[in-house]
Amino acid sequence: MASTVQGLAYKAFGLQIFSEFPLPELPLTDEPGLIGSVVVIRGDLAERWQAIPKVTPSLGVLGSEVMFEAKDTAIFSIQDGIRITVSPAAGADMDCVRLYILGSCMGVLLMQKKILPLHGSALVLDNKAYALVGRSGAGKSTLASYLMDQGHLLVSDDVIPVMVQEGQPLAVPGYPQQKLWQQSLDYMGMNSSLYRPLFERETKFAVPVHDRFQTEPLPLAGVFELAVSEEEGPVTVQPINGMERFHTLFNHTYQKAIVDRIGIREWHFGMLASFVNRLPMYRLTRPKQGFSAPQQTSLIFETIKPQMEER
């Protein structure tokens, strides 16, 4: 078993993660991470939190340190892209603390490491990675779950790390778990009693996908932005062109609200500009009512078929 003085060594987001907190969702590893390593430690952050300059009541930034407070859960510090310090509140739900470690903290840490975190799900289609992005409720996880049911592997759920090598964006695997709402489980004919709620009284569930997970990075070959129409009608797909492509990637950057606040706007714009024009993007729109994943899947494959035939 991989272990160190910092605790167990896990693998996720291209990182080797040495954590004092158990992270049972993550596979153990003895190997260095593609993007590097990070330690997750417990510490008392009360005094630092009081002293750090605040950009919002719940967010503080000083130099290379970003701190935030999740009420009744914990104070978190992310430093230099290498360290996450957690100060849990008294009586905190540790499942909830863990969600913040693997979500918001990792999003900030990836940006500190100059890795773009996209908010969405990424899957393997024709040996390439494709990202599904969209607002909350657009159906990203439901469509991803349907595609996995058809035999396609998951690259990442919720946070998609994207690194650029020689102008080519690469999607880096997250960890082998999906987060699915009760409605998504119902659509897929899955029994929620078999899965653990993400935290107490939550109706979103942790679904392990160890046997349907892509473990190595793949070229990111396209992005589908999922949209919902209030009107009845067929599923449609339209290309996203021009500057709208840039705005699509910007809008679906994980934790995009903090980009300016932590002083990385120039890097963020440059990162997007480095590959935005070579990455096909499409808007996939479905009606609000009903289960559209089969039709969405058919349209996705019709859309990428020319790319598949070129290879």
C-alpha positions in Angstrom: 0.0 0.0 0.0 1.3 3.4 -0.9 1.9 5.5 2.2 4.1 8.3 3.5 4.5 10.5 6.6 1.8 12.6 5.1 -0.6 9.7 4.9 -1.7 7.7 1.9 -0.6 8.5 -1.7 -3.4 8.8 -4.2 -3.7 9.4 -7.9 -6.1 11.9 -9.5 -6.0 14.9 -11.9 -2.5 14.0 -13.1 -1.3 14.4 -9.5 0.2 12.2 -6.8 -1.7 13.3 -3.7 -0.3 12.7 -0.3 -3.2 13.2 2.1 -3.7 13.1 5.8 -7.4 12.8 5.1 -8.7 9.5 3.7 -9.8 9.9 0.1 -11.4 6.5 -0.6 -12.7 7.6 -4.1 -9.2 7.7 -5.4 -6.9 4.9 -6.4 -3.6 4.5 -4.5 -0.3 5.0 -6.3 3.4 4.8 -5.8 4.2 6.6 -9.0 4.9 10.4 -9.5 2.1 12.4 -11.0 2.2 13.6 -14.6 1.6 17.2 -13.4 3.4 16.8 -10.1 2.5 16.2 -6.5 0.4 17.9 -3.8 0.1 17.4 0.0 -3.3 17.7 1.8 -2.8 18.3 5.5 -4.8 19.3 8.5 -4.0 22.6 10.2 -5.5 25.4 12.3 -6.2 28.2 9.8 -8.3 30.5 12.1 -5.6 33.2 12.6 -4.5 33.2 9.0 -8.1 33.4 7.8 -8.7 36.5 10.0 -5.5 38.2 8.7 -5.6 37.4 4.9 -7.0 40.2 2.7 -10.5 39.3 1.5 -11.8 39.8 -2.0 -15.2 38.5 -0.9 -16.4 37.6 2.6 -15.6 33.9 1.9 -12.5 34.3 -0.3 -9.0 35.6 0.6 -5.9 36.0 -1.5 -2.4 36.9 -0.6 0.5 36.3 -3.0 0.4 32.6 -4.0 -2.1 31.6 -1.3 -5.8 31.3 -1.9 -8.1 30.8 1.1 -11.8 30.2 1.3 -14.4 29.3 4.0 -17.3 26.9 3.5 -19.7 27.7 6.3 -20.0 25.0 9.0 -17.6 22.8 6.9 -14.0 24.0 6.9 -11.5 26.8 6.1 -9.2 25.8 3.2 -5.9 27.1 2.0 -4.3 26.4 -1.4 -0.7 27.4 -1.7 1.8 27.4 -4.6 0.1 24.6 -6.5 1.6 22.1 -4.0 -0.2 22.3 -0.7 -3.8 22.2 0.5 -4.4 22.8 4.2 -7.8 22.0 5.7 -9.2 23.3 9.0 -12.5 21.4 9.6 -15.2 23.1 11.6 -16.4 21.5 14.8 -18.9 18.7 13.9 -18.3 19.1 10.1 -19.5 16.4 7.8 -16.2 14.9 6.5 -17.9 13.7 3.3 -18.6 17.3 2.6 -15.0 18.4 3.5 -13.8 15.8 1.0 -16.0 17.1 -1.7 -14.4 20.5 -1.3 -10.9 19.0 -1.4 -11.6 17.1 -4.6 -13.6 20.0 -6.2 -12.9 23.6 -5.4 -9.5 23.1 -3.9 -8.3 21.0 -6.9 -9.7 23.6 -9.3 -7.7 26.4 -7.7 -4.6 24.2 -7.4 -4.7 23.2 -11.1 -4.9 26.9 -12.0 -1.9 27.6 -9.8 0.0 24.9 -11.7 -1.1 26.5 -15.0 -3.4 23.6 -15.9 -6.9 24.6 -17.3 -9.8 23.1 -15.3 -12.9 22.8 -17.4 -16.2 22.2 -15.7 -17.9 19.2 -17.2 -17.5 15.5 -18.1 -15.0 14.0 -20.5 -15.3 10.7 -22.3 -13.4 8.5 -24.7 -15.1 8.5 -28.2 -13.1 6.9 -31.0 -9.9 6.8 -28.9 -10.0 10.6 -28.3 -11.4 12.6 -25.4 -14.5 14.8 -25.9 -15.7 17.2 -23.3 -19.4 17.7 -22.3 -19.9 21.1 -20.8 -23.0 23.1 -19.8 -24.8 24.9 -17.0 -26.0 23.0 -14.0 -29.0 21.0 -15.0 -28.0 20.7 -18.7 -27.7 17.0 -18.4 -23.9 16.5 -18.5 -23.7 13.6 -16.1 -26.8 11.9 -17.5 -25.5 11.9 -21.0 -22.0 10.8 -19.8 -23.6 7.9 -17.9 -25.6 6.9 -21.0 -22.4 7.0 -23.1 -20.6 4.9 -20.5 -23.5 2.4 -20.6 -22.8 2.2 -24.4 -19.2 1.1 -23.6 -17.3 4.5 -23.6 -14.8 5.2 -20.9 -15.0 8.1 -18.5 -12.0 10.5 -18.5 -13.2 12.9 -15.8 -16.4 14.0 -14.1 -17.0 17.6 -12.9 -13.3 18.8 -13.2 -11.5 18.1 -16.5 -7.8 19.1 -16.3 -6.6 20.3 -19.7 -2.8 20.7 -20.4 -1.3 21.8 -23.7 1.6 20.0 -25.3 3.0 21.5 -28.5 -0.3 23.3 -29.1 -2.4 20.2 -28.6 -4.8 20.1 -25.7 -4.8 16.9 -23.6 -7.5 15.8 -21.2 -6.1 14.4 -18.0 -8.0 11.7 -16.1 -9.8 12.8 -12.9 -10.8 9.8 -10.7 -13.1 6.8 -11.2 -16.3 8.2 -9.8 -19.4 9.9 -11.2 -21.8 12.2 -9.3 -25.4 11.5 -10.4 -28.7 13.1 -9.4 -31.6 10.9 -8.4 -33.3 11.8 -11.7 -30.3 10.6 -13.7 -30.3 7.3 -11.8 -34.0 6.9 -12.5 -33.4 7.5 -16.2 -30.6 4.9 -16.3 -32.6 2.4 -14.3 -30.1 2.5 -11.4 -31.2 1.9 -7.8 -30.1 4.8 -5.6 -30.0 2.5 -2.5 -26.9 0.9 -4.0 -25.0 4.1 -3.9 -23.7 6.5 -1.2 -25.1 10.1 -1.1 -22.3 12.6 -1.6 -23.1 13.9 1.9 -25.9 13.7 4.4 -29.4 14.5 3.1 -28.0 15.0 -0.4 -29.9 13.7 -3.5 -26.8 13.4 -5.6 -25.0 10.1 -5.4 -21.4 8.8 -5.7 -21.2 6.1 -8.4 -17.9 4.2 -8.7 -16.8 3.5 -12.3 -13.5 1.7 -11.8 -14.2 -0.7 -14.7 -15.2 2.1 -17.1 -12.4 4.6 -16.5 -9.7 5.9 -18.8 -6.4 6.0 -16.8 -4.1 7.8 -19.2 -4.4 11.3 -20.8 -5.8 11.6 -24.3 -5.9 14.4 -26.9 -9.0 16.6 -26.4 -10.6 16.4 -29.8 -13.8 18.4 -29.3 -16.2 20.1 -26.9 -20.0 19.7 -26.9 -21.8 22.4 -24.9 -25.2 21.0 -23.7 -28.1 23.4 -23.8 -31.8 23.0 -22.9 -34.7 24.5 -24.9 -38.0 25.4 -23.2 -39.8 24.3 -26.4 -40.7 20.8 -27.6 -38.8 19.6 -30.6 -35.9 17.4 -31.7 -32.4 17.4 -30.4 -30.2 19.7 -32.5 -26.5 20.4 -33.0 -24.9 23.6 -34.3 -21.2 24.5 -34.6 -19.8 27.2 -32.3 -17.7 29.6 -34.4 -15.6 32.7 -34.0 -15.1 34.5 -30.7 -18.0 32.5 -29.3 -15.6 29.6 -29.1 -13.4 31.5 -26.7 -16.3 32.6 -24.6 -17.6 29.0 -24.4 -14.3 27.8 -22.9 -14.1 30.8 -20.6 -17.6 30.3 -19.4 -17.0 26.6 -18.6 -13.8 27.1 -16.8 -14.1 25.5 -13.4 -14.3 28.3 -10.7 -14.1 30.9 -13.4 -15.4 33.6 -10.9 -12.0 33.5 -9.2 -9.8 33.9 -12.2 -9.6 37.7 -11.9 -9.6 37.6 -8.1 -6.4 35.5 -7.9 -4.7 37.5 -10.6 -4.4 34.9 -13.5 -6.5 36.5 -16.2 -3.6 37.0 -18.5 -2.5 33.3 -18.2 -6.1 32.2 -18.6 -6.7 34.1 -21.8 -3.4 33.0 -23.2 -4.1 29.4 -22.3 -7.5 29.5 -24.1 -6.1 31.3 -27.1 -3.3 28.7 -27.5 -5.7 26.0 -28.7 -9.2 27.5 -29.1 -9.0 27.7 -32.9 -8.0 24.1 -33.4 -10.6 22.5 -31.2 -14.0 21.8 -32.8 -17.0 23.0 -30.6 -20.7 22.4 -30.9 -23.9 23.3 -29.1 -26.1 20.3 -28.5 -29.6 21.4 -27.6 -32.3 19.2 -26.2 -35.9 19.8 -25.1 -36.4 20.4 -21.4 -38.8 17.4 -20.9 -38.0 13.8 -21.4 -34.9 11.6 -21.7 -32.9 12.6 -24.8 -29.5 10.9 -24.3 -30.0 8.3 -27.1 -30.8 11.1 -29.6 -27.9 13.2 -28.3 -25.5 10.3 -28.6 -26.6 9.7 -32.2 -26.0 13.4 -33.1 -22.6 13.4 -31.4 -21.4 10.5 -33.5 -22.9 11.9 -36.7 -21.1 15.2 -35.9 -17.7 13.7 -35.2 -17.9 11.1 -38.0 -15.9 13.3 -40.5 -13.1 13.6 -37.9 -13.1 9.9 -37.4 -12.9 9.2 -41.1 -10.0 11.7 -41.5 -7.9 9.6 -39.0 
